[in-house]
Amino acid sequence: MAKVAVLIDGGYCAKVLKNLFGEPNIDYEAFSNKICGDAERIRTYYYDCMPYQSNPPTLEERERYAERDRFIYKLKKLNRFEVRLGRLQKIGETFRQKGVDVLLSVDLVRMSWGHQIDRAVLVTGDSDFVPAIKAARDAGVVIILYYSRKPPMYVHDELFDNCDERYEITQELIDSVRIQ
């Protein structure tokens, strides 16, 4: 049986769920198992960062941070789940995730070249992962992409072109893992 790692870009996944599906509450363990198909899910890695907090944080910032902290706490309790956190940097009035792409890329290459996985399922739309994907493919790992092509959530063409298999995130998939 093929061994699979699921790597979820949390920021991308959250935006897809919010913008395309009305921000449903989903079971991430069921979602991970579903997108692995009949293969064995070794682990799911969820990459994100905690919300920005100024010094001292505003009430809104504290509430947003506490909400995300509860979400991360729940993810960590799931079977075969690991959360990897980067940091959020404020530049002027915009925010940028720092370290998240590197964490995902390092894990993908490490597991591929360590022969821990046969397949990697990515949930992302970011072309920054293409060099890591190419390295993983060179190690013999099949790269499977779950993505959205619907506006405003696009998948970068270079990412799409460098994956072995591609599946759109559909309403049917989301409904099948929705928590009622």
C-alpha positions as a Markdown table, in Angstrom:
| # | Residue | x | y | z |
|---|---|---|---|---|
| 1 | Met | 0.0 | 0.0 | 0.0 |
| 2 | Ala | 1.3 | 3.4 | -0.9 |
| 3 | Lys | 2.4 | 5.7 | 1.9 |
| 4 | Val | 1.1 | 9.3 | 1.7 |
| 5 | Ala | 1.8 | 12.6 | 3.4 |
| 6 | Val | -0.8 | 15.3 | 3.2 |
| 7 | Leu | 0.6 | 18.9 | 3.2 |
| 8 | Ile | -2.0 | 21.6 | 3.7 |
| 9 | Asp | -1.2 | 25.3 | 3.1 |
| 10 | Gly | -3.5 | 26.5 | 5.9 |
| 11 | Gly | -3.8 | 30.1 | 4.6 |
| 12 | Tyr | -4.8 | 28.8 | 1.1 |
| 13 | Cys | -7.2 | 26.2 | 2.5 |
| 14 | Ala | -8.9 | 28.7 | 4.8 |
| 15 | Lys | -9.3 | 31.2 | 1.9 |
| 16 | Val | -10.8 | 28.5 | -0.4 |
| 17 | Leu | -13.2 | 27.4 | 2.3 |
| 18 | Lys | -14.2 | 30.9 | 3.1 |
| 19 | Asn | -14.5 | 32.4 | -0.4 |
| 20 | Leu | -15.9 | 29.4 | -2.3 |
| 21 | Phe | -17.8 | 27.3 | 0.2 |
| 22 | Gly | -19.1 | 29.8 | 2.9 |
| 23 | Glu | -16.5 | 28.9 | 5.5 |
| 24 | Pro | -17.9 | 25.4 | 6.5 |
| 25 | Asn | -16.6 | 23.6 | 9.6 |
| 26 | Ile | -14.9 | 20.6 | 8.2 |
| 27 | Asp | -13.3 | 17.5 | 9.8 |
| 28 | Tyr | -9.6 | 17.8 | 8.7 |
| 29 | Glu | -8.8 | 14.2 | 9.6 |
| 30 | Ala | -11.7 | 13.0 | 7.4 |
| 31 | Phe | -10.6 | 15.5 | 4.7 |
| 32 | Ser | -7.0 | 14.2 | 4.8 |
| 33 | Asn | -8.1 | 10.6 | 4.6 |
| 34 | Lys | -10.5 | 11.3 | 1.8 |
| 35 | Ile | -7.9 | 13.0 | -0.4 |
| 36 | Cys | -5.5 | 10.1 | 0.2 |
| 37 | Gly | -7.9 | 7.7 | -1.5 |
| 38 | Asp | -7.0 | 4.0 | -0.8 |
| 39 | Ala | -3.4 | 4.8 | 0.2 |
| 40 | Glu | -2.1 | 4.9 | 3.8 |
| 41 | Arg | -1.9 | 8.4 | 5.3 |
| 42 | Ile | 1.3 | 8.5 | 7.2 |
| 43 | Arg | 0.7 | 12.0 | 8.5 |
| 44 | Thr | -1.0 | 15.3 | 7.7 |
| 45 | Tyr | 1.0 | 18.5 | 8.1 |
| 46 | Tyr | -0.9 | 21.7 | 8.4 |
| 47 | Tyr | 1.2 | 24.9 | 7.8 |
| 48 | Asp | 0.1 | 28.3 | 9.0 |
| 49 | Cys | 0.9 | 31.1 | 11.3 |
| 50 | Met | -0.7 | 32.7 | 14.3 |
| 51 | Pro | -2.5 | 36.1 | 13.7 |
| 52 | Tyr | -0.5 | 39.3 | 14.2 |
| 53 | Gln | -0.6 | 41.0 | 17.6 |
| 54 | Ser | 0.6 | 44.5 | 18.1 |
| 55 | Asn | 2.3 | 45.5 | 21.4 |
| 56 | Pro | 0.1 | 45.8 | 23.3 |
| 57 | Pro | -2.5 | 43.8 | 21.4 |
| 58 | Thr | -6.0 | 45.2 | 20.8 |
| 59 | Leu | -9.1 | 43.4 | 22.0 |
| 60 | Glu | -9.8 | 42.3 | 18.4 |
| 61 | Glu | -6.3 | 41.0 | 18.0 |
| 62 | Arg | -6.5 | 39.0 | 21.2 |
| 63 | Glu | -9.8 | 37.5 | 20.3 |
| 64 | Arg | -8.6 | 36.5 | 16.8 |
| 65 | Tyr | -5.4 | 35.0 | 18.3 |
| 66 | Ala | -7.4 | 33.0 | 20.9 |
| 67 | Glu | -9.8 | 31.7 | 18.2 |
| 68 | Arg | -6.9 | 30.5 | 16.0 |
| 69 | Asp | -5.2 | 29.1 | 19.1 |
| 70 | Arg | -8.3 | 26.9 | 19.8 |
| 71 | Phe | -8.4 | 25.8 | 16.1 |
| 72 | Ile | -4.7 | 24.8 | 16.2 |
| 73 | Tyr | -5.2 | 23.0 | 19.5 |
| 74 | Lys | -8.0 | 20.9 | 17.9 |
| 75 | Leu | -5.8 | 20.1 | 14.9 |
| 76 | Lys | -3.0 | 18.9 | 17.1 |
| 77 | Lys | -5.4 | 16.4 | 18.8 |
| 78 | Leu | -6.2 | 14.7 | 15.5 |
| 79 | Asn | -4.7 | 11.4 | 14.6 |
| 80 | Arg | -1.5 | 11.6 | 12.6 |
| 81 | Phe | -1.6 | 15.4 | 12.5 |
| 82 | Glu | 1.2 | 17.8 | 12.9 |
| 83 | Val | 1.0 | 21.6 | 12.8 |
| 84 | Arg | 3.9 | 23.7 | 11.6 |
| 85 | Leu | 3.8 | 27.4 | 12.4 |
| 86 | Gly | 5.7 | 30.2 | 10.7 |
| 87 | Arg | 5.2 | 33.8 | 11.8 |
| 88 | Leu | 3.2 | 36.7 | 10.5 |
| 89 | Gln | 5.0 | 39.9 | 9.7 |
| 90 | Lys | 3.4 | 43.3 | 9.4 |
| 91 | Ile | 4.8 | 45.5 | 6.6 |
| 92 | Gly | 3.0 | 48.8 | 6.5 |
| 93 | Glu | -0.6 | 47.9 | 6.4 |
| 94 | Thr | -0.1 | 44.5 | 4.9 |
| 95 | Phe | 0.7 | 41.1 | 6.5 |
| 96 | Arg | 3.1 | 38.5 | 5.1 |
| 97 | Gln | 3.6 | 34.9 | 6.2 |
| 98 | Lys | 7.2 | 34.1 | 6.9 |
| 99 | Gly | 8.7 | 30.7 | 7.0 |
| 100 | Val | 5.5 | 28.7 | 6.1 |
| 101 | Asp | 6.6 | 27.9 | 2.5 |
| 102 | Val | 10.1 | 26.9 | 3.7 |
| 103 | Leu | 8.6 | 24.6 | 6.3 |
| 104 | Leu | 6.4 | 22.8 | 3.8 |
| 105 | Ser | 9.2 | 22.6 | 1.2 |
| 106 | Val | 11.7 | 21.1 | 3.7 |
| 107 | Asp | 9.2 | 18.5 | 4.9 |
| 108 | Leu | 8.3 | 17.5 | 1.3 |
| 109 | Val | 11.9 | 17.1 | 0.2 |
| 110 | Arg | 13.0 | 15.4 | 3.5 |
| 111 | Met | 10.2 | 12.8 | 3.4 |
| 112 | Ser | 10.7 | 12.2 | -0.3 |
| 113 | Trp | 14.5 | 11.7 | -0.3 |
| 114 | Gly | 14.2 | 9.8 | 3.0 |
| 115 | His | 11.9 | 7.3 | 1.2 |
| 116 | Gln | 9.2 | 7.8 | 3.9 |
| 117 | Ile | 6.5 | 8.4 | 1.3 |
| 118 | Asp | 5.4 | 7.3 | -2.1 |
| 119 | Arg | 2.9 | 10.1 | -2.7 |
| 120 | Ala | 2.5 | 13.7 | -1.4 |
| 121 | Val | -0.9 | 15.3 | -1.5 |
| 122 | Leu | -0.6 | 19.1 | -1.5 |
| 123 | Val | -3.5 | 21.5 | -0.8 |
| 124 | Thr | -2.1 | 24.8 | -2.1 |
| 125 | Gly | -2.1 | 27.2 | -5.1 |
| 126 | Asp | 1.4 | 28.7 | -4.6 |
| 127 | Ser | 4.2 | 28.3 | -7.2 |
| 128 | Asp | 6.8 | 28.8 | -4.5 |
| 129 | Phe | 6.7 | 25.1 | -3.9 |
| 130 | Val | 7.7 | 24.1 | -7.5 |
| 131 | Pro | 11.4 | 23.6 | -6.7 |
| 132 | Ala | 10.5 | 21.3 | -3.8 |
| 133 | Ile | 8.0 | 19.5 | -5.9 |
| 134 | Lys | 10.6 | 18.9 | -8.6 |
| 135 | Ala | 13.1 | 17.6 | -6.0 |
| 136 | Ala | 10.4 | 15.2 | -4.6 |
| 137 | Arg | 9.5 | 14.0 | -8.1 |
| 138 | Asp | 13.2 | 13.3 | -8.7 |
| 139 | Ala | 13.1 | 11.1 | -5.6 |
| 140 | Gly | 10.3 | 9.1 | -7.2 |
| 141 | Val | 7.4 | 10.6 | -5.3 |
| 142 | Val | 4.1 | 11.1 | -7.0 |
| 143 | Ile | 2.8 | 14.7 | -6.4 |
| 144 | Ile | -1.0 | 15.1 | -6.2 |
| 145 | Leu | -2.5 | 18.6 | -6.1 |
| 146 | Tyr | -5.9 | 19.7 | -4.6 |
| 147 | Tyr | -6.7 | 23.2 | -5.8 |
| 148 | Ser | -9.3 | 25.7 | -6.8 |
| 149 | Arg | -9.5 | 27.4 | -10.2 |
| 150 | Lys | -12.5 | 29.5 | -9.2 |
| 151 | Pro | -12.1 | 33.2 | -8.6 |
| 152 | Pro | -10.7 | 34.6 | -6.4 |
| 153 | Met | -8.7 | 31.5 | -5.5 |
| 154 | Tyr | -6.5 | 30.5 | -8.4 |
| 155 | Val | -3.8 | 27.9 | -8.7 |
| 156 | His | -0.6 | 29.1 | -10.3 |
| 157 | Asp | 0.0 | 27.5 | -13.8 |
| 158 | Glu | 3.6 | 26.6 | -12.9 |
| 159 | Leu | 2.4 | 24.7 | -9.8 |
| 160 | Phe | -0.4 | 23.0 | -11.8 |
| 161 | Asp | 2.0 | 21.9 | -14.6 |
| 162 | Asn | 4.6 | 20.4 | -12.2 |
| 163 | Cys | 2.2 | 18.1 | -10.4 |
| 164 | Asp | 1.5 | 14.5 | -11.5 |
| 165 | Glu | -2.2 | 14.5 | -10.6 |
| 166 | Arg | -4.6 | 17.3 | -10.1 |
| 167 | Tyr | -8.0 | 17.4 | -8.5 |
| 168 | Glu | -10.3 | 20.4 | -8.0 |
| 169 | Ile | -11.7 | 21.0 | -4.5 |
| 170 | Thr | -15.4 | 20.5 | -5.1 |
| 171 | Gln | -18.6 | 21.1 | -3.2 |
| 172 | Glu | -19.1 | 17.4 | -3.1 |
| 173 | Leu | -15.7 | 16.9 | -1.4 |
| 174 | Ile | -16.4 | 19.6 | 1.1 |
| 175 | Asp | -19.9 | 18.3 | 1.9 |
| 176 | Ser | -18.5 | 14.8 | 2.5 |
| 177 | Val | -16.2 | 16.1 | 5.3 |
| 178 | Arg | -18.4 | 18.8 | 6.7 |
| 179 | Ile | -19.1 | 18.7 | 10.4 |
| 180 | Gln | -22.9 | 19.1 | 11.0 |
